[in-house]
Amino acid sequence: MSGHRRVWAWAVAVWAALAVVAGVLTLWLQDSAEPPGPYGWEESSPTPALPEGWHSLCPSPTADPGAGPTVVACAFISG
């Protein structure tokens, strides 16, 4: 192995070692800087029911030949 290749091999090895050390330090410091959070399931309010006759409140898609797929969205706000 020539001297030039040996220098490049050492440079790549040192760079790789520094990258690994920096990655480990980043993960370690990031974990220690954040306080532990209260992880767990939360109870949510029950899903509101759809109003009666909601089928007639939403638009009906009409087939238009050659127009491609039709997308219809219907939203309700409960108060």
N, CA, C and O of each residue as an XYZ file, in Angstrom:
316
protein
N       0.854     -1.167      0.000
C       0.000      0.000      0.000
C       0.898      1.227      0.000
O       1.824      1.324      0.806
N       0.630      2.151     -0.891
C       1.466      3.338     -0.973
C       1.145      4.291      0.171
O       0.122      4.148      0.842
N       2.022      5.261      0.388
C       1.839      6.218      1.474
C       0.594      7.066      1.301
O      -0.067      7.409      2.282
N       0.268      7.408      0.057
C      -0.906      8.234     -0.219
C      -2.197      7.492      0.138
O      -3.109      8.070      0.729
N      -2.262      6.230     -0.220
C      -3.450      5.429      0.096
C      -3.588      5.208      1.599
O      -4.694      5.192      2.140
N      -2.443      5.037      2.263
C      -2.474      4.808      3.702
C      -3.013      6.052      4.428
O      -3.762      5.923      5.396
N      -2.643      7.236      3.975
C      -3.136      8.474      4.579
C      -4.641      8.590      4.368
O      -5.368      8.966      5.288
N      -5.118      8.270      3.159
C      -6.556      8.330      2.883
C      -7.318      7.305      3.721
O      -8.410      7.595      4.210
N      -6.759      6.128      3.887
C      -7.415      5.097      4.686
C      -7.538      5.553      6.143
O      -8.581      5.358      6.766
N      -6.485      6.156      6.684
C      -6.542      6.676      8.050
C      -7.554      7.814      8.156
O      -8.302      7.891      9.130
N      -7.578      8.685      7.171
C      -8.516      9.814      7.199
C      -9.959      9.320      7.180
O     -10.801      9.846      7.908
N     -10.251      8.328      6.364
C     -11.604      7.781      6.292
C     -11.951      7.073      7.594
O     -13.078      7.200      8.072
N     -11.021      6.336      8.176
C     -11.266      5.636      9.436
C     -11.518      6.627     10.569
O     -12.419      6.416     11.381
N     -10.739      7.700     10.635
C     -10.940      8.715     11.677
C     -12.273      9.411     11.472
O     -13.003      9.641     12.436
N     -12.606      9.752     10.224
C     -13.898     10.403      9.940
C     -15.061      9.502     10.345
O     -16.025      9.979     10.944
N     -14.989      8.214     10.031
C     -16.069      7.285     10.378
C     -16.195      7.152     11.900
O     -17.305      7.119     12.430
N     -15.067      7.075     12.595
C     -15.112      6.971     14.054
C     -15.724      8.227     14.664
O     -16.525      8.131     15.594
N     -15.363      9.394     14.160
C     -15.939     10.647     14.669
C     -17.438     10.721     14.385
O     -18.198     11.212     15.221
N     -17.869     10.246     13.233
C     -19.295     10.265     12.900
C     -20.081      9.363     13.847
O     -21.168      9.734     14.289
N     -19.551      8.193     14.161
C     -20.227      7.276     15.081
C     -20.289      7.887     16.478
O     -21.337      7.852     17.122
N     -19.178      8.446     16.948
C     -19.149      9.062     18.286
C     -20.121     10.235     18.346
O     -20.840     10.384     19.334
N     -20.155     11.065     17.318
C     -21.075     12.207     17.302
C     -22.529     11.740     17.306
O     -23.361     12.349     17.978
N     -22.850     10.687     16.583
C     -24.213     10.158     16.569
C     -24.630      9.619     17.925
O     -25.747      9.866     18.379
N     -23.738      8.884     18.572
C     -24.043      8.336     19.893
C     -24.223      9.463     20.901
O     -25.151      9.425     21.709
N     -23.349     10.465     20.864
C     -23.476     11.601     21.779
C     -24.766     12.368     21.541
O     -25.413     12.807     22.492
N     -25.142     12.530     20.294
C     -26.394     13.232     19.983
C     -27.584     12.499     20.580
O     -28.433     13.119     21.220
N     -27.660     11.198     20.380
C     -28.769     10.426     20.934
C     -28.763     10.450     22.458
O     -29.817     10.574     23.081
N     -27.581     10.332     23.062
C     -27.479     10.293     24.513
C     -27.868     11.635     25.125
O     -28.614     11.679     26.103
N     -27.369     12.720     24.558
C     -27.690     14.043     25.089
C     -29.143     14.410     24.836
O     -29.760     15.076     25.666
N     -29.697     13.993     23.717
C     -31.095     14.284     23.412
C     -32.009     13.573     24.406
O     -32.980     14.164     24.877
N     -31.718     12.333     24.728
C     -32.539     11.581     25.669
C     -32.449     12.162     27.076
O     -33.446     12.195     27.797
N     -31.262     12.620     27.473
C     -31.108     13.121     28.831
C     -31.661     14.528     28.984
O     -31.935     14.945     30.109
N     -31.839     15.280     27.899
C     -32.323     16.649     27.989
C     -33.840     16.720     28.073
O     -34.379     17.716     28.555
N     -34.527     15.710     27.626
C     -35.988     15.736     27.615
C     -36.543     15.057     28.861
O     -36.138     13.943     29.194
N     -37.471     15.722     29.553
C     -38.083     15.064     30.713
C     -39.000     13.936     30.250
O     -39.578     14.009     29.165
N     -39.134     12.900     31.063
C     -40.038     11.808     30.667
C     -41.477     12.302     30.622
O     -41.937     12.987     31.535
N     -42.170     11.957     29.575
C     -43.547     12.404     29.406
C     -44.538     11.390     29.942
O     -44.205     10.218     30.115
N     -45.756     11.841     30.204
C     -46.790     10.913     30.656
C     -47.406     10.189     29.464
O     -48.417     10.624     28.914
N     -46.794      9.098     29.081
C     -47.276      8.361     27.929
C     -48.394      7.419     28.345
O     -48.300      6.761     29.381
N     -49.429      7.351     27.559
C     -50.525      6.445     27.851
C     -51.745      6.818     27.034
O     -51.715      7.776     26.261
N     -52.801      6.075     27.202
C     -54.038      6.312     26.483
C     -54.862      7.364     27.209
O     -54.877      7.418     28.439
N     -55.535      8.185     26.448
C     -56.421      9.180     27.031
C     -57.861      8.843     26.661
O     -58.140      8.387     25.552
N     -58.758      9.072     27.591
C     -60.175      8.873     27.313
C     -60.683     10.055     26.493
O     -60.373     11.208     26.795
N     -61.444      9.770     25.482
C     -61.992     10.841     24.649
C     -63.514     10.850     24.780
O     -64.131      9.898     25.259
N     -64.079     11.945     24.343
C     -65.538     12.037     24.396
C     -66.127     11.112     23.335
O     -65.476     10.833     22.327
N     -67.342     10.638     23.550
C     -67.941      9.718     22.571
C     -68.176     10.428     21.238
O     -68.419     11.634     21.193
N     -68.101      9.673     20.185
C     -68.328     10.215     18.846
C     -69.805     10.581     18.692
O     -70.679      9.759     18.967
N     -70.088     11.811     18.254
C     -71.495     12.185     18.098
C     -72.156     11.389     16.975
O     -71.516     11.026     15.989
N     -73.432     11.132     17.146
C     -74.177     10.364     16.149
C     -74.528     11.258     14.961
O     -74.639     12.476     15.101
N     -74.697     10.652     13.813
C     -75.133     11.388     12.629
C     -76.603     11.767     12.787
O     -77.375     11.020     13.387
N     -76.993     12.926     12.249
C     -78.410     13.294     12.356
C     -79.280     12.337     11.545
O     -78.837     11.750     10.558
N     -80.532     12.196     11.989
C     -81.453     11.330     11.245
C     -81.678     11.919      9.860
O     -81.757     13.136      9.693
N     -81.776     11.061      8.896
C     -81.996     11.505      7.515
C     -80.773     12.142      6.881
O     -80.890     12.951      5.961
N     -79.607     11.774      7.376
C     -78.394     12.392      6.846
C     -78.173     12.059      5.380
O     -77.496     12.809      4.677
N     -78.729     10.956      4.906
C     -78.578     10.599      3.494
C     -79.142     11.689      2.592
O     -78.574     11.975      1.538
N     -80.248     12.296      2.994
C     -80.854     13.326      2.151
C     -80.140     14.662      2.287
O     -80.339     15.543      1.451
N     -79.315     14.840      3.311
C     -78.594     16.098      3.500
C     -77.308     16.166      2.682
O     -76.808     17.253      2.394
N     -76.778     15.011      2.312
C     -75.529     14.965      1.544
C     -75.842     14.945      0.056
O     -76.843     14.364     -0.363
N     -74.988     15.578     -0.747
C     -75.225     15.538     -2.193
C     -75.020     14.138     -2.747
O     -74.196     13.374     -2.245
N     -75.757     13.819     -3.759
C     -75.624     12.528     -4.421
C     -74.712     12.686     -5.626
O     -74.916     13.584     -6.442
N     -73.722     11.835     -5.746
C     -72.854     11.931     -6.920
C     -73.606     11.529     -8.180
O     -74.354     10.551     -8.194
N     -73.396     12.286     -9.213
C     -74.015     11.949    -10.500
C     -72.914     11.470    -11.433
O     -71.834     12.057    -11.497
N     -73.197     10.426    -12.133
C     -72.214      9.858    -13.048
C     -72.172     10.686    -14.321
O     -73.185     10.854    -15.000
N     -70.996     11.198    -14.634
C     -70.782     11.953    -15.869
C     -69.829     11.124    -16.719
O     -68.638     11.049    -16.416
N     -70.336     10.500    -17.781
C     -69.477      9.611    -18.572
C     -68.260     10.357    -19.123
O     -68.384     11.442    -19.690
N     -67.106      9.766    -18.947
C     -65.884     10.333    -19.485
C     -65.267     11.408    -18.603
O     -64.207     11.931    -18.946
N     -65.884     11.756    -17.487
C     -65.352     12.820    -16.642
C     -64.371     12.299    -15.603
O     -63.702     13.095    -14.943
N     -64.270     11.007    -15.444
C     -63.367     10.458    -14.446
C     -64.093     10.209    -13.138
O     -65.320     10.293    -13.074
N     -63.333      9.903    -12.093
C     -63.967      9.587    -10.805
C     -64.594     10.832    -10.166
O     -64.093     11.946    -10.316
N     -65.686     10.617     -9.461
C     -66.386     11.693     -8.766
C     -66.127     11.541     -7.270
O     -66.239     10.447     -6.718
N     -65.777     12.657     -6.619
C     -65.524     12.646     -5.190
C     -66.532     13.558     -4.533
O     -66.697     14.709     -4.937
N     -67.216     13.042     -3.508
C     -68.213     13.822     -2.780
C     -67.851     13.790     -1.312
O     -67.574     12.721     -0.769
N     -67.847     14.941     -0.657
C     -67.571     15.016      0.775
C     -68.783     15.613      1.472
O     -69.419     16.524      0.944
N     -69.102     15.107      2.647
C     -70.223     15.589      3.413
C     -69.767     15.748      4.859
O     -69.227     14.809      5.443
N     -69.977     16.926      5.444
C     -69.526     17.180      6.801
C     -70.687     17.701      7.637
O     -71.553     18.419      7.139
N     -70.694     17.329      8.918
C     -71.697     17.806      9.866
C     -70.995     18.433     11.043
O     -69.960     17.932     11.483
N     -71.532     19.515     11.562
C     -70.992     20.172     12.740
C     -72.001     20.024     13.861
O     -73.160     20.417     13.728
N     -71.550     19.454     14.963
C     -72.469     19.297     16.089
C     -72.122     20.345     17.133
O     -70.954     20.687     17.321
N     -73.125     20.840     17.798
C     -72.851     21.907     18.745
C     -73.336     21.617     20.118
O     -73.168     22.439     21.019
